[in-house]
Amino acid sequence: MDSLNRKHPLDYQECGVAEVSADLRIIGGRRAAKDSWPWQVVILNRFREPFCGGVLLSPQWALTAAHCVRRRLWIRAGEHDLSEQEGTEQEQKVVHSFVHPGYDSSTVEFDLALLRLRSPLTIDRHVRPACLPEDGDELPPYARATILGWGKRRNEASFGTDTLHQAEVPVIPLDECRLSYDDLFISENMICAGFDVGRVDSCAGDSGGPLLHKRDDGAWTIYGVTSFGDGCGQEGKFGVYTSVAKCIEWIRHIMQIQLL
């Protein structure tokens, strides 16, 4: 078993460090500086249209929401402005999608999926993996996290934004979050984040994107995957994210068995 663990693709790579520093939305956020989030990817449908986000875990693996999975998908890394060809983009077809076995579309429990790319991406200043948390490593209440995406900036907007946006949001205790979602299931496998007054939130098109926190060693780590919410940036409502820390064993297992 030790020999298998030593071969794991996550064990020997630098992660969570960008050459361009992020200046700390999405709803209520700001434009991100190019190359400040090199692990952010955009998920494309069969028509090569962007519709979800994701995060790169290694040159050949990306993480997104289970509800973003389709029969045919592509991912594009090194993307910043969807309206322009900037010369930094890398695109790969998804050859295998692995939906978390606990995913329940009615409760949106374990809304998580791993995407295996046909060929590894080239790691450079524009394309790099984010770090994963340790098993059970949870963010404390009210810790500030960063969310990213090309989704709508207003609930009433018809389309998303062309340029990648970022925002900082506090992690909300689940008990408090449950009070705002008394008609929806909020489980221990979810993370809630946002402001009680609203305005800063993820929105349509941001699904599958990351909720990130900078570790003490300076590495950006993905703690949540954008799952759902009640509208976008509404007062008294929070964004809900799948907890990545609760799924680490499954993530590592899927990536490991694909090597054998």
Sequence and secondary structure as in RCSB ss.txt:
>XXXX:A:sequence
MDSLNRKHPLDYQECGVAEVSADLRIIGGRRAAKDSWPWQVVILNRFREPFCGGVLLSPQWALTAAHCVRRRLWI
RAGEHDLSEQEGTEQEQKVVHSFVHPGYDSSTVEFDLALLRLRSPLTIDRHVRPACLPEDGDELPPYARATILGW
GKRRNEASFGTDTLHQAEVPVIPLDECRLSYDDLFISENMICAGFDVGRVDSCAGDSGGPLLHKRDDGAWTIYGV
TSFGDGCGQEGKFGVYTSVAKCIEWIRHIMQIQLL
>XXXX:A:secstr
 HHHHHT TTTT   S  SS      BT EE  TTS TTEEEEE TTS EEEEEEEEETTEEEE GGG  SS EE
EES SBTTS  S  EEEEEEEEEE TT BTTTTBT  EEEEESS    SSS    B   TT    TT EEEEEES
S SSTT SS  SB EEEEEEEE HHHHHHHTTTS   TTEEEES TT   B  TT TT EEEEE TTS EEEEEE
EEE SSSS TT  EEEEESGGGHHHHHHHHHHTT 
